[in-house]
């Protein structure tokens, strides 16, 4: 549902407009009914409440009787007319208000601010209000409270990114944006990202996390676009996620050459084909503050894992994710040799074709220096074998 709203915001706003149109129609029915009732009250000339005037109604044989009878009837007619007019005035006022409301709603739907206003009125969660760049721009403009996280997916182009950059320039400090997530925006290029990066630097915004994952069209250009932010001394960026961004072994040069000066604590390079990039990744581990590195499904070779493992004792790394790389027994042994000497506390080894018999070296390493989290799902072992191994580790603690 969220994806449908982001792909077609007006489709999401249509039910809101339809409900208002139905309410206008209902008010029109009530107004028509009130007008009919007013005519009945005004035309009634006898005591039975009849709306039909017959030629002989109200005619008395005596002239004095007619005068006496005519006064109450005229009074009743006047009261009916005033009551009907009051009802019509009230209903016309409501109808006029609803017409103005519909016009304002249509305007807000066209300029993209309707989702933001619905959120501010408590009618929509904030995550559902961020369905387009326009909606987020209005959200940043209208909100008084901070907006620490903005996520836009499948709706950002280069032009949209530049529009969002302008919004950050105007409202970024008020929003106090800490995390910007832009995954799955396949129409966005490096130019759009660079415009956002430039504003973050110029306005010294406190952006801590930037997620550009699943934008395979970017390739190496994504690193060129974010490099100024990585090197800026006033930057607060600590998390960079570039999963499935079309990076290659050669692309990592831009990161490795500046590794000693990087202040990143978390880097996610999962889903990029990095076979043969073991040496470059080992150089990246020299980043002094790096604590989490994700390399899931990168097609790493055994030599790559060995080069990464050899560097672990000289790093501050605490979390290493190597799921889906088919490192098998030999790769696990290379890691296990270095685990007691490093600070790794979380190790992801899912989907690496490991068998239960291959885990003995991991048990030996754990006995020398236990660590908190170990993931072994989707390997060549049964669930019972995996549970048994975990229980063995616990028994050694």
Secondary structure, DSSP 8 states (H G I E B T S, - for coil): -HHHHHH-HHHHHHHHHHHHHHHHHHHHHHHHHHHHHHHHHHH--STT------TTTT--SSHHHHHHHHHHHHHHHHHHHHHHHHHHHHHHHHHHHHHHHHHHHHHHHHHT-HHHHHHHTTSS-HHHH-SSHHHHHHHHHH--S---EEE--S---HHHHHHHHHHHHHHHHHHT--EEE-TT-TT--HHHHHHHHHHHHHTT----EEE--S-TT-TTHHHHHHHHHHH-TT----EEE-TTS---GGGGHHHHTTGGG---SEEE-TTS--TT-HHHHHHHTT-TT--EEE-TTS---HHHHHHHHHHHTTS---EEE-TTS--HHHHHHHHHHHHTTS---EEE-TTS---GGGGHHHHHHHHHS--SEEE-TTSSS-HHHHHHHHHHHHHH-
